[in-house]
Amino acid sequence: MASCSEEKKLILISFDNQRFEVTEGAARMSETIRNMVEDGVGGEGILLPNVDLKVEQLCPALI
């Protein structure tokens, strides 16, 4: 199993263009993001139009 520093990172982009780098494992905890990754979405980042900065403030352990 890869350590957190070796694990692939994904960029999540909120509706207000805030960018958050998270591990793929953390991002896959969301079924929606997991499906997007499996569908090949996310070259420059995964746009999450219904997410704002408050989510990052509530879930800092994922960032």
N, C-alpha and C positions, 0 to 999 in steps of 0.2 A: 504494500500500500504506500502511495506517495505521501510525503509530508506536505503540510500546508504550503510551504515555500516552493515545492516542486509541482504542486497541483496546478492544472490549467486554470487560468483566470479568464473571467468574462467581464465585459463592461455593460452595466445596466444604466440606461439613460431615462431619467424621469421626464415628465411632461414639461418641466421648466428648464430642461437641458442640463440638469445636474448629472454628473457621471460618477458612478461608483464601481470600483473594481472589487469583485468578489470571486471566491473560488467556485469552480464549476459545481463542486459537491454542494456548497451552500445554496447556489442558485437553483440547483435541481430539487431542492426541498419544495419549491413551488411547482405544482403540476403544470401550470401554464408555461413557465419558463422551461421546464424539462421538455415539454412537447415542442416548443420553439427551437430548442437546441437540437433535438432529434430531427426536426424538419430542416435543419441547416441555416436557420436564421441567426444573425449576429456577427457578420463579418466586421463591421465597424462598431458594433455594440447592439444591444437589444433594447429597442424603444419600448418603454412602458408608459403609455399615455395617461394612465389612471393613477400613477404613483407620483407623490411629491416628496419633498425633503422630510416631512414628518415621519415617513416610514423609516428612513435612515436613522432618525433620532430614536425611534422605538426599537430598532433592531441593530444596534452598533456591533454586536458580536458577529454579524454576517459580513461586515465591511472589512 
